[in-house]
Amino acid sequence: MLLSVCTVHVPQALGQAPDAPTTETAARPDKPSVQTDAPPEGNSAVQRSKKTGTGLLGRFVDDQRAIWSSPARLRLSDTEWLVPLSGITAGLFVTDRDFNKHLSHNPQTISHYKTLSDAGVAALIGAGGGLWVLGHVSHNQHWSETGFLAGEAAVNSLVAVESLKYSLRRERPFQGNGSGSFFQNGGTSFPSEHAAAAWSVAGVIAHEYPGPLTKIVAYGLASLVDISRVRGQQHFPSDVLIGGLIGNLVAQNVYSRHHDPDLGGGEWRSISQLFRGDGTYTPGNQGSPYVPLDSWVYPALDRLMALGVIDSGFVGLRPWTRRECARLLGEADEKLMDAGEENSEAQKLVAALQREFRAETEATGGGDAGGTFRLESVYSRTEHISSMPLNDGYHFAQTQINDFGRPYGQGWNSVTGFSTYATSGRWVGYVRGELQTAPSIPALPLAARQFVAASDGIPSLPPSTASPSVQQFKLLDAYAGLTFSNWEVSFGRQSLDWGPGEGGSLILSGNAEPINMFRINRVSPLLLPGFLKFLGPTRVEFFVGQLEGHHFVDTPSGITGSWSQTLSPQPLTEGEKISFKPSPNLEVGLSYMTIFGGSGVPATLGNFVNSLFDTGGDLPGGGSKSSRFTGLDFSYRIPKLRKWLTLYGDGFTHDQIIFFIDPKARPLPFGYPERAVWRAGIYVPRFPKLSKLDFRAEGGYTNNPLGNAYNINYSGGFYYTANRYLNGDTNNGNLLGSWIGRAGQGAQAWTNYWFSPRNRLQFFFRHQKVSQEFIPGGGSLTDAGVRTDYSLLSNLSLSVSVQHERWLFPVIQPNVSRNVTAAVQILFEPHKLFQHSAANAPGAALGTGDRP
């Protein structure tokens, strides 16, 4: 009800001539044209009301009728802004109390901010009133209209806000227990009338005089009022958000209904009109799902980029949306046509990818935003592990890596799943779920459990009982998203890989199961303004999510030796990355992640900011409130060997602030060699006279020889630990970063012979060694194997792999252990898309912004 009230009615698209039909009318020739009366030139708003016979009272009643009846004109397209707004408001409701608790409660500070908020509102209202008076004195009709419409907007918004305040009766921060309960006697907190008045007046002034300075001053004052009302303990953040939104929307209504364009001023379109645009939808404004990280699409596009056919792809920021893949494919096709190559491996790759992204490539011309539903895949994988595998990469090593944290054990394991997605205009929804089964995992021996307890800093040993067998349905990637001008905002379970190569980046990879996150991603490159253009095409990504499976140790005051492990509340993680390509052959990325919140540190905005900048002090008794991880990655096609050899790598540092966040910090990881570790690789997409053969090799380490002091302080396993977070940089026990783990060295190699873009024979090798300074006796793991992928039909494929593994960790068992893993997977990918036109979708006839 609240959000519906905020949606206001705009009688016509602004900027049209008075005789022009509205957007809706123009689209319906069977409907008579609806016109608005052109205002008499040279008359004030009050005079026009009198001449039309409505009078000020009639005009006010008409405005209120339009505001309160606006829910009847909602359209399906309005969900594109109402749903995100509802999510943000709900999030503020949840965190309002904690946020308020961490503000200053000093009476002088509160009084100062109350005075500041009153002064800000007075300044805006005074400006509007002054313009009205001066306009009458000097006969400046534009000034008069500005002052009159500003007052009219403020009055209309205050009527709506006051009606809600006394209906919802939310307690203010200083009332009751400070939780902001609704429907309480004396509650008048939600929404904020100060915010509503400030934003209504600011909106009218900013559009009557739409220069940048006017907008900065007007909206700056309105923002100052919002901040002051919160800091002055008069309102919660959600109160000022909704109050300001109501004020701004009501002001847009009043301005669009009564503004005389002949006097000057700018166009002010409603939120609904902004989202609907002109009725056409470019690819940058259409929702598109991300391609799963384990898709065959990435190796194919990697080969095209390494062959020099694609210049604007970013290998260090995955996954990519399907529309972004289609854009890259268009670039490759155009470049191949210009080069005039025939029967090349690149042309075969492009042809196969064009079949995969046919729907996206056909829709790149814009037009109506149609809806799509697709059952993307149905798959089943069965595997058998002959003897005991390794399952703990945080402490030891993993037999299976980069597999989204799927469970496995000695014996038969299986995964049976599906993926599907739907799009409608800017919206996209994606679900990938699977039934996972795995045998029971035996308990570690006493020596290994003692090591785990010592390395994690916990007083009690892990349980000596076996982990039960697994039979569970698990959602992998499952999210909903909205796209605006090539920015996709999504919420749900998602997997990310922030580095080049196949082995998984040091900072964030697909090794762990997906994280529940809120994510903002620039899906296609953009050029930064001004002198920053030299950086070339740029992509940016940000997320904040919640980890799972973390334990905390509670130490009750005065009870020595009384320890208990808790799983709640779980910590949060956030990350941001920027990647740029100053040349088509060079890509550079900078990334930053933190872990914060959890037991003893509430998930507030203040603690989020503290985690970003390492401010806010430590916890009582020592220990940082958060852990920070910084990364740098690059990919470079070697001169004179552009189509033959690509070098790439990524660096990783622990507990440092990145230099573009803190100007005093050194460039990372180069600036801190004693804390930096590296992974590097080479990729050969083809060999002379063997164009179907490729080769890739990677190697890295986390036992930094320059950082022994840090390694000793953290029992030899400095990297991926996370201060007060006993489970470190993990999600449900699996490393978020590289399989190399703590105090380790590792190398991988792959070679593929490509019979076709989807049919291949692969040989692979991996070796890992863990320092004995970390684990008593150290440890090593070596595996090698072969895999083949073969398309039985155009939409049915078979994968078979065999892997032999040898591992030795004396702390687990004194002798060498060997196992053989054999796996078979069948994958069905339906090609049929179910499409419908958004114009025929249910509810498309309802909406706001046009006359009914």
CORWOCOR-V466038 format. One record per backbone hydrogen bond with DSSP energy under -0.5 kcal/mol. NH is the residue of the N-H (numbers start at 1). CO is the residue of the C=O. E is the energy in kcal/mol with one decimal. If there is no record, write none. Layout:
NH_CO_E + NH_CO_E
//
This chain:
5_1_-1.9 + 6_2_-1.2 + 7_3_-0.6 + 7_4_-1.2 + 8_6_-0.6 + 11_9_-0.5 + 16_13_-1.1 + 20_17_-2.0 + 26_22_-2.8 + 27_23_-1.4 + 28_25_-1.4 + 31_28_-1.9 + 35_33_-0.5 + 36_18_-0.9 + 43_40_-1.4 + 48_44_-2.4 + 49_45_-1.7 + 50_46_-1.9 + 51_47_-2.5 + 52_48_-1.9 + 53_50_-1.0 + 54_49_-1.3 + 55_49_-1.7 + 58_54_-0.9 + 59_55_-2.4 + 60_56_-2.4 + 61_57_-2.5 + 62_58_-2.3 + 63_59_-2.2 + 64_60_-2.5 + 65_61_-2.4 + 66_62_-2.0 + 67_63_-2.0 + 68_64_-2.6 + 69_65_-1.6 + 70_67_-1.0 + 72_69_-1.5 + 73_70_-2.2 + 74_71_-1.4 + 76_843_-0.8 + 78_75_-1.0 + 79_76_-1.6 + 80_77_-1.6 + 81_78_-1.3 + 82_78_-2.6 + 83_79_-1.8 + 85_81_-1.7 + 86_82_-2.6 + 87_83_-2.3 + 88_84_-2.6 + 89_85_-2.7 + 90_86_-2.7 + 91_87_-2.3 + 92_88_-2.1 + 93_89_-2.5 + 94_90_-1.9 + 95_91_-1.7 + 96_92_-1.7 + 99_95_-2.7 + 100_96_-2.4 + 101_97_-2.0 + 102_98_-1.1 + 102_99_-0.6 + 103_100_-1.6 + 110_106_-2.5 + 111_107_-2.5 + 112_108_-2.3 + 113_109_-2.1 + 114_110_-2.3 + 115_111_-2.3 + 116_112_-2.1 + 117_113_-2.5 + 118_114_-2.2 + 119_115_-2.4 + 120_116_-2.2 + 121_117_-2.1 + 122_118_-2.4 + 123_119_-2.3 + 124_120_-1.9 + 125_121_-2.8 + 126_122_-2.8 + 127_123_-1.9 + 128_124_-2.2 + 129_125_-3.0 + 130_126_-2.8 + 131_127_-2.2 + 132_128_-1.8 + 133_129_-2.3 + 134_130_-2.9 + 135_131_-2.2 + 136_132_-1.7 + 137_133_-2.3 + 138_134_-2.8 + 139_135_-0.8 + 140_135_-1.6 + 141_139_-1.0 + 144_140_-2.2 + 145_141_-2.7 + 146_142_-2.3 + 147_143_-2.5 + 148_144_-2.6 + 149_145_-3.1 + 150_146_-2.1 + 151_147_-2.1 + 152_148_-2.6 + 153_149_-2.7 + 154_150_-2.2 + 155_151_-2.5 + 156_152_-2.3 + 157_153_-2.5 + 158_154_-2.3 + 159_155_-1.9 + 160_156_-1.7 + 161_157_-2.7 + 162_158_-2.9 + 163_159_-1.9 + 164_160_-1.8 + 165_161_-2.9 + 166_162_-2.1 + 167_163_-0.6 + 167_164_-0.5 + 168_164_-3.1 + 169_165_-2.1 + 171_181_-2.6 + 174_233_-0.5 + 175_172_-2.1 + 178_175_-1.9 + 183_168_-3.3 + 184_169_-2.5 + 187_184_-2.1 + 189_170_-2.6 + 192_239_-1.8 + 196_192_-1.8 + 197_193_-2.6 + 198_194_-2.5 + 199_195_-2.5 + 200_196_-1.9 + 201_197_-2.1 + 202_198_-2.5 + 203_199_-2.0 + 204_200_-1.7 + 205_201_-2.3 + 206_202_-2.6 + 207_203_-1.3 + 208_204_-2.4 + 209_205_-2.0 + 210_207_-0.5 + 211_209_-1.0 + 215_211_-2.1 + 216_212_-2.4 + 217_213_-2.5 + 218_214_-3.0 + 219_215_-2.4 + 220_216_-1.6 + 221_217_-2.3 + 222_218_-2.0 + 223_219_-2.4 + 224_220_-2.2 + 225_221_-2.1 + 226_222_-1.9 + 227_223_-2.6 + 228_224_-2.5 + 229_225_-2.3 + 230_226_-1.6 + 231_227_-3.0 + 232_228_-2.1 + 233_230_-1.8 + 234_229_-2.1 + 235_229_-1.5 + 239_236_-0.6 + 240_236_-1.5 + 241_237_-2.0 + 242_238_-2.1 + 243_239_-2.3 + 244_240_-2.6 + 245_241_-2.1 + 246_242_-2.7 + 247_243_-2.4 + 248_244_-2.3 + 249_245_-2.7 + 250_246_-2.6 + 251_247_-2.1 + 252_248_-2.0 + 253_249_-2.0 + 254_250_-2.6 + 255_251_-2.8 + 256_252_-2.5 + 257_253_-1.7 + 258_254_-2.0 + 259_255_-2.3 + 261_259_-0.8 + 263_260_-1.8 + 264_261_-1.2 + 266_207_-3.1 + 274_270_-2.3 + 275_271_-2.1 + 276_272_-2.2 + 277_273_-2.1 + 279_276_-1.5 + 281_367_-2.1 + 285_282_-2.2 + 286_283_-1.5 + 287_425_-2.8 + 291_320_-3.1 + 295_292_-1.8 + 298_295_-0.8 + 299_295_-0.5 + 300_296_-1.5 + 301_297_-2.6 + 302_298_-2.8 + 303_299_-1.9 + 304_300_-1.8 + 305_301_-2.4 + 306_302_-2.7 + 307_303_-2.0 + 308_305_-1.4 + 309_304_-2.5 + 310_304_-0.8 + 315_313_-0.6 + 317_314_-0.9 + 318_497_-2.1 + 322_289_-2.3 + 325_321_-2.2 + 326_322_-2.2 + 327_323_-2.0 + 328_324_-2.5 + 329_325_-2.2 + 330_326_-2.1 + 331_327_-2.0 + 332_328_-2.2 + 333_329_-2.5 + 334_330_-2.2 + 335_331_-2.1 + 336_332_-2.4 + 337_333_-2.0 + 338_334_-2.0 + 339_335_-2.0 + 340_336_-1.7 + 341_336_-0.9 + 348_344_-1.6 + 349_345_-2.2 + 350_346_-2.6 + 351_347_-2.4 + 352_348_-2.1 + 353_349_-2.4 + 354_350_-2.4 + 355_351_-1.4 + 356_352_-1.4 + 357_353_-2.4 + 358_355_-0.8 + 361_357_-2.6 + 362_358_-2.2 + 363_359_-0.8 + 364_361_-0.8 + 366_363_-1.5 + 370_368_-1.3 + 371_836_-4.2 + 372_423_-2.4 + 373_834_-2.2 + 374_421_-2.7 + 376_374_-1.1 + 376_419_-0.9 + 377_419_-1.9 + 378_828_-2.5 + 379_417_-2.4 + 380_826_-1.9 + 381_415_-3.4 + 382_824_-2.6 + 383_413_-2.7 + 384_822_-2.3 + 385_411_-2.4 + 386_384_-0.5 + 386_820_-2.2 + 392_397_-0.7 + 393_391_-0.7 + 396_392_-2.8 + 399_390_-2.7 + 403_511_-0.5 + 404_510_-2.3 + 405_511_-1.3 + 406_403_-1.5 + 411_385_-2.2 + 413_383_-3.0 + 414_437_-1.9 + 415_381_-2.5 + 416_435_-2.1 + 417_379_-2.3 + 418_433_-2.3 + 419_377_-2.3 + 420_431_-2.5 + 421_374_-2.4 + 422_429_-2.3 + 423_372_-2.6 + 424_427_-1.8 + 425_370_-0.8 + 427_424_-2.3 + 428_481_-1.9 + 429_422_-2.8 + 430_479_-2.8 + 431_420_-2.6 + 432_477_-1.5 + 433_418_-1.5 + 434_474_-2.2 + 435_416_-3.3 + 436_434_-0.6 + 436_472_-3.4 + 437_414_-2.3 + 438_470_-2.1 + 441_467_-1.5 + 442_440_-0.5 + 448_811_-0.5 + 449_445_-2.1 + 450_446_-2.5 + 451_447_-1.9 + 452_448_-2.2 + 453_449_-2.2 + 454_450_-2.2 + 455_451_-2.9 + 456_452_-1.8 + 457_453_-1.0 + 458_453_-2.1 + 467_441_-2.7 + 470_438_-2.8 + 472_436_-2.5 + 474_434_-3.1 + 474_472_-0.5 + 476_432_-3.2 + 476_474_-0.5 + 478_476_-0.5 + 478_493_-1.9 + 479_430_-1.9 + 480_491_-2.1 + 481_428_-2.9 + 482_489_-2.7 + 483_426_-0.9 + 484_487_-3.1 + 486_284_-3.4 + 487_484_-1.7 + 488_486_-0.5 + 488_521_-2.8 + 489_482_-3.3 + 489_487_-0.6 + 490_488_-0.5 + 490_519_-2.6 + 491_480_-2.5 + 492_517_-2.5 + 493_478_-2.3 + 494_515_-2.2 + 497_318_-2.4 + 498_508_-2.2 + 505_508_-0.5 + 509_736_-2.7 + 513_731_-0.5 + 515_494_-2.1 + 516_546_-0.9 + 517_492_-2.7 + 517_515_-0.7 + 518_544_-2.8 + 519_490_-2.9 + 520_542_-3.1 + 521_488_-2.2 + 522_540_-2.9 + 523_486_-1.7 + 523_521_-1.1 + 524_486_-0.7 + 526_538_-2.3 + 528_526_-0.5 + 532_529_-1.4 + 533_530_-1.7 + 534_531_-1.3 + 535_532_-2.0 + 536_533_-2.0 + 537_581_-0.6 + 538_526_-2.4 + 539_579_-2.8 + 541_577_-2.4 + 542_520_-2.7 + 543_575_-2.4 + 544_518_-2.2 + 545_573_-3.6 + 546_516_-2.2 + 547_571_-2.3 + 552_566_-1.8 + 554_552_-0.6 + 554_564_-2.4 + 556_562_-0.7 + 559_556_-1.9 + 560_558_-0.7 + 562_559_-1.3 + 563_561_-1.1 + 564_554_-0.9 + 566_552_-2.3 + 572_596_-3.4 + 573_545_-3.0 + 574_594_-1.8 + 575_543_-2.4 + 576_592_-2.2 + 577_541_-2.7 + 578_590_-2.4 + 579_539_-2.7 + 580_588_-2.7 + 581_537_-1.9 + 583_586_-0.9 + 586_583_-1.3 + 587_635_-2.4 + 588_580_-2.6 + 589_633_-2.6 + 590_578_-2.7 + 591_631_-2.5 + 592_576_-2.0 + 593_629_-3.1 + 594_574_-2.4 + 595_627_-2.2 + 596_572_-2.6 + 599_569_-0.7 + 601_598_-1.8 + 604_602_-1.9 + 608_604_-1.9 + 609_605_-2.4 + 610_606_-2.4 + 611_607_-2.0 + 612_608_-1.5 + 613_609_-2.0 + 614_610_-1.5 + 615_610_-1.3 + 619_623_-3.0 + 622_619_-2.1 + 627_595_-2.0 + 629_593_-3.2 + 630_653_-2.2 + 631_591_-2.6 + 632_651_-1.7 + 633_589_-2.2 + 634_649_-2.5 + 635_587_-1.9 + 636_647_-3.4 + 637_585_-2.1 + 638_636_-0.6 + 638_645_-1.8 + 641_638_-1.9 + 644_641_-2.2 + 645_641_-2.5 + 646_683_-2.1 + 647_636_-2.9 + 648_681_-2.3 + 649_634_-2.1 + 650_679_-2.6 + 651_632_-3.6 + 652_677_-2.2 + 653_630_-2.7 + 654_675_-0.6 + 655_628_-4.2 + 661_658_-1.6 + 662_658_-2.2 + 663_661_-0.5 + 665_662_-2.0 + 671_667_-3.9 + 672_669_-1.5 + 673_670_-0.5 + 675_672_-2.0 + 676_672_-0.8 + 677_652_-2.2 + 679_650_-2.1 + 680_699_-3.0 + 681_648_-3.0 + 682_697_-2.3 + 683_646_-2.3 + 684_695_-3.2 + 685_683_-0.6 + 687_690_-1.6 + 690_687_-2.2 + 693_690_-1.7 + 694_752_-2.2 + 695_684_-2.2 + 696_750_-2.5 + 697_682_-2.0 + 698_748_-2.6 + 699_680_-2.6 + 700_746_-2.7 + 701_678_-1.9 + 702_744_-3.3 + 703_744_-1.0 + 704_702_-1.0 + 707_704_-1.2 + 711_707_-2.3 + 712_708_-2.7 + 713_709_-1.7 + 714_710_-1.4 + 715_712_-1.6 + 716_711_-5.7 + 717_714_-2.3 + 721_718_-1.2 + 722_725_-0.6 + 725_722_-2.8 + 726_551_-0.9 + 726_724_-1.0 + 728_725_-2.2 + 729_720_-2.8 + 730_728_-2.0 + 731_734_-2.4 + 732_548_-3.1 + 734_731_-1.5 + 736_729_-2.3 + 737_729_-0.5 + 738_506_-0.6 + 741_738_-1.4 + 743_702_-0.6 + 744_741_-0.5 + 745_769_-2.4 + 746_700_-2.6 + 747_767_-2.3 + 748_698_-2.8 + 749_765_-2.0 + 750_696_-2.7 + 751_763_-1.9 + 752_694_-0.9 + 753_761_-2.2 + 754_692_-3.0 + 754_752_-0.6 + 755_753_-0.8 + 755_759_-1.5 + 756_759_-1.8 + 760_758_-0.5 + 760_789_-1.7 + 761_753_-1.7 + 762_787_-3.6 + 763_751_-2.2 + 764_785_-2.3 + 765_749_-2.1 + 766_783_-2.6 + 767_747_-2.5 + 768_781_-3.0 + 769_745_-2.6 + 770_779_-3.0 + 771_743_-2.9 + 774_771_-1.0 + 775_771_-2.2 + 778_775_-3.1 + 779_770_-1.5 + 780_808_-1.8 + 781_768_-2.6 + 782_806_-2.7 + 783_766_-2.5 + 784_804_-2.1 + 785_764_-2.2 + 786_802_-2.0 + 787_762_-2.7 + 788_800_-2.5 + 789_760_-1.8 + 790_798_-2.9 + 792_790_-0.8 + 792_796_-1.5 + 793_796_-2.3 + 796_793_-0.7 + 797_827_-2.5 + 798_790_-3.1 + 799_825_-2.9 + 800_788_-2.3 + 801_823_-2.3 + 802_786_-2.3 + 803_821_-2.6 + 804_784_-3.0 + 805_819_-2.8 + 806_782_-3.1 + 807_817_-2.7 + 808_780_-2.5 + 812_809_-2.4 + 813_809_-2.1 + 817_807_-2.8 + 819_805_-2.0 + 821_803_-2.8 + 822_384_-2.0 + 822_820_-0.5 + 823_801_-2.5 + 824_382_-2.5 + 825_799_-2.9 + 826_380_-2.2 + 827_797_-2.6 + 828_378_-3.2 + 829_795_-2.7 + 830_828_-0.5 + 834_373_-2.7 + 835_833_-0.7 + 836_371_-2.1 + 838_369_-0.6 + 840_837_-1.3 + 841_838_-1.1 + 844_841_-1.9 + 846_843_-1.4 + 851_11_-0.6
//
